């Protein structure tokens, strides 16, 4: 999946973000991270979401991480950026390393 940004409404520091979405390379569908449920028909083993959630406030980050937890398989992995953390935002993932988290059972 490739990430893409469009300028617009959501305020993130000096940047306004209207949508942050992923493109599912199998189906070429855009997936807006702010609109749940995501149009994904099966649970995922792994999500790469690097340097994306830092542009959102804490409640929106919590919303996104909770949605990721919903679409990951049991013990699935989430990779986030070096400047991002789930500390104080989500307790649904186990910290494995600097940017690697695993969905709790």
SETORRO-458787 format. One record per residue (C-alpha): residue in one letter; x, y, z. Coordinates in pm, 1 decimal, m for minus. Example, Ala and Ser with C-alpha at 12.3 -4.5 7.8 and 13.67 -1.06 7.14 Angstrom:
! SETORRO-458787
+---+----------+----------+----------+
| r |       px |       py |       pz |
+---+----------+----------+----------+
| A |   1230.0 |   m450.0 |    780.0 |
| S |   1367.0 |   m106.0 |    714.0 |
+---+----------+----------+----------+
! end
This chain:
! SETORRO-458787
+---+----------+----------+----------+
| r |       px |       py |       pz |
+---+----------+----------+----------+
| X |      0.0 |      0.0 |      0.0 |
| X |    124.3 |    346.6 |    m82.7 |
| X |     36.7 |    649.4 |    126.4 |
| X |    m86.1 |    972.1 |    m20.3 |
| X |   m166.3 |   1315.2 |    119.5 |
| X |   m405.3 |   1583.3 |      6.6 |
| X |   m415.5 |   1937.1 |    150.9 |
| X |   m740.2 |   2057.3 |    304.7 |
| X |   m932.7 |   2060.5 |    630.4 |
| X |   m757.7 |   1868.0 |    915.4 |
| X |   m513.3 |   2104.9 |   1087.6 |
| X |   m171.7 |   1960.5 |   1172.3 |
| X |     64.8 |   2230.4 |   1290.6 |
| X |    125.7 |   2459.2 |    994.0 |
| X |    m18.1 |   2202.2 |    752.3 |
| X |   m384.0 |   2144.7 |    673.4 |
| X |   m477.0 |   1789.8 |    578.3 |
| X |   m808.8 |   1705.3 |    416.7 |
| X |   m749.9 |   1333.7 |    377.2 |
| X |   m481.6 |   1086.3 |    459.9 |
| X |   m541.2 |    764.4 |    280.3 |
| X |   m372.4 |    453.4 |    158.1 |
| X |   m403.7 |    302.8 |   m185.4 |
| X |   m456.9 |    m70.5 |   m179.2 |
| X |   m230.1 |   m177.6 |   m465.2 |
| X |   m433.2 |   m494.7 |   m522.9 |
| X |   m757.2 |   m307.6 |   m590.0 |
| X |   m641.0 |     54.9 |   m632.6 |
| X |   m895.4 |    167.0 |   m370.9 |
| X |   m827.8 |    474.7 |   m161.6 |
| X |   m864.3 |    413.7 |    211.1 |
| X |   m928.4 |    730.5 |    409.2 |
| X |   m790.9 |    676.9 |    761.3 |
| X |  m1053.6 |    910.0 |    906.1 |
| X |  m1349.8 |    712.6 |    767.9 |
| X |  m1413.3 |    381.1 |    940.8 |
| X |  m1494.7 |    106.1 |    859.8 |
| X |  m1222.9 |     75.9 |    600.5 |
| X |  m1314.4 |    m94.4 |    270.3 |
| X |  m1097.1 |   m396.4 |    346.2 |
| X |  m1254.5 |   m740.3 |    319.6 |
| X |   m997.8 |   m939.5 |    513.2 |
| X |   m784.3 |   m900.2 |    824.2 |
| X |   m425.9 |   m788.3 |    766.1 |
| X |   m101.5 |   m942.0 |    894.1 |
| X |     90.5 |   m614.5 |    883.5 |
| X |     26.8 |   m241.0 |    857.7 |
| X |    298.0 |      9.9 |    772.4 |
| X |    185.8 |    355.7 |    882.2 |
| X |    504.6 |    554.5 |    909.6 |
| X |    514.1 |    928.2 |    977.4 |
| X |    140.1 |    976.1 |    926.7 |
| X |    m32.3 |    997.7 |   1265.0 |
| X |    206.8 |   1266.9 |   1391.9 |
| X |     m2.4 |   1513.0 |   1191.4 |
| X |   m314.5 |   1442.9 |   1400.2 |
| X |   m418.8 |   1533.6 |   1753.4 |
| X |   m423.8 |   1262.3 |   2024.0 |
| X |   m797.5 |   1178.8 |   1995.7 |
| X |   m762.8 |   1128.4 |   1618.0 |
| X |   m449.5 |    917.2 |   1668.4 |
| X |   m643.9 |    700.6 |   1914.9 |
| X |   m926.2 |    664.8 |   1659.5 |
| X |   m682.7 |    554.5 |   1387.5 |
| X |   m489.7 |    309.8 |   1610.0 |
| X |   m816.6 |    155.9 |   1738.0 |
| X |   m925.5 |    105.6 |   1376.9 |
| X |   m591.1 |    m53.4 |   1291.8 |
| X |   m642.6 |   m293.7 |   1581.5 |
| X |   m980.9 |   m389.6 |   1433.4 |
| X |   m841.5 |   m476.0 |   1088.8 |
| X |   m528.6 |   m659.5 |   1203.8 |
| X |   m522.8 |  m1034.8 |   1248.2 |
| X |   m458.5 |  m1172.3 |   1595.6 |
| X |    m96.1 |  m1091.5 |   1677.2 |
| X |    m66.5 |   m879.9 |   1359.9 |
| X |    205.3 |   m615.8 |   1339.3 |
| X |    193.4 |   m237.7 |   1314.5 |
| X |    501.1 |    m43.2 |   1206.6 |
| X |    498.4 |    330.4 |   1281.3 |
| X |    750.4 |    608.8 |   1228.5 |
| X |   1048.4 |    691.1 |   1449.7 |
| X |    886.3 |   1014.7 |   1569.7 |
| X |    557.3 |    840.6 |   1658.1 |
| X |    448.5 |    654.7 |   1969.3 |
| X |    142.6 |    481.3 |   2109.6 |
| X |    237.7 |    563.6 |   2467.1 |
| X |    m70.5 |    704.6 |   2638.1 |
| X |   m278.4 |    664.2 |   2320.2 |
| X |   m349.1 |    291.5 |   2280.6 |
| X |   m305.4 |    m10.7 |   2504.3 |
| X |   m419.6 |   m257.3 |   2238.0 |
| X |    m67.4 |   m319.5 |   2109.6 |
| X |    243.8 |   m469.3 |   2263.9 |
| X |    564.7 |   m272.0 |   2213.6 |
| X |    829.0 |   m491.6 |   2044.4 |
| X |   1089.8 |   m239.4 |   1940.3 |
| X |   1144.1 |    124.7 |   1853.7 |
| X |    877.1 |    139.1 |   1581.5 |
| X |    727.8 |   m210.6 |   1596.2 |
| X |    407.4 |   m303.5 |   1776.7 |
| X |    205.3 |   m624.9 |   1785.6 |
| X |   m166.8 |   m657.4 |   1838.7 |
| X |   m237.9 |   m801.4 |   2181.7 |
| X |   m431.9 |  m1127.3 |   2204.4 |
+---+----------+----------+----------+
! end
